[in-house]
Amino acid sequence: MPGITVPVQMFDHELNPVKGWGTNAHAVDKSAEIASGVTGIRAGMCLSLDTSEKWVRSAPNPAMAGFAFPNQSDFDVSSDLGNISGGNLVCLMAAGAFELETTEFVGSGFLPNVPLTSHEAVDADQGKLEVTTIDSSDNIVGVCSAAVFQNEFKKNFLRFWPVYLPSRA
């Protein structure tokens, strides 16, 4: 029986823990279902839990941000025909003490110590990281730890420290 799910290449959309996750017994992550009707979640996108405790794209103020570890179409999240796995997506939370790198960002100005927010507009970039300022009304979900760089697959990556700093405006 042929399957119907076609996962993306594993290097097209990534969230890579650089330091502090994986070997830390106290790592801050969360596993939950994806909300009904939510599509297009890629590894590295910023998500948050809705009132039903299900993942949605972006992290509007004052939601705690999580960063999708697998892609929504990966077989450990969305089962294919005949498989029994899947159903939940794991996020690394903005409260974690780790450094991450992602392919999911939009815009420019990504330099060390620049605060990051989640793109909130309902479009193809929803949930991607973008630059903000500390005095904005944005929910700050991370801080750049390095300038954008290109990996061995010619993909651009953004390296950052996740933080949880809801707007006080």
C-alpha positions, 0 to 999 in steps of 0.5 A: 500500500503506497503512502500519501505523506511526502516529508520534506528533505531533513536539511530544508527546515531545521532546528538544531540545538547547539548547546544545552539540550539533549545532554541536559536532564532538565531540558525544557521541552513540550509535546502536544497535538497540533491544533485543528486546521493548522498547517505548514509547521516547519522545524525551527518555527515559533509556536505557542499553545492555544487554550486547548493546549494544542500548537498554533503558529506564532507566539503572540503576547503574552504566549510562551514560545516553543520552537518546533523540533520536527516538521509537521509532515515528519512521520513521527508527527503525522503518520502515513497510511498503516503507521501507528506513530505520530499525533504529537509535535515536540517544541523546545521552549523559550524558557530553556537554557540552550542555544539554538539555530534555525532555518526559519526566519524572515527579514534582515538585521540579525546581529549578536544581541538583537532581540527576536519576535515571532512573525504574527501575520497570517501568511507563509511567514507566520511563526518565523523569527524576525528582528524587533526592539526591546521597547516594542510591544512585541513578545520577545522570544529570543536574542541573536547569538551570531550573525546569519551563516550558511551551512554545508547544504547552502541553507541560511541559519540563524543562531539564537538564545531562546528567551521569554520576555512578554511585552510590558507595553 
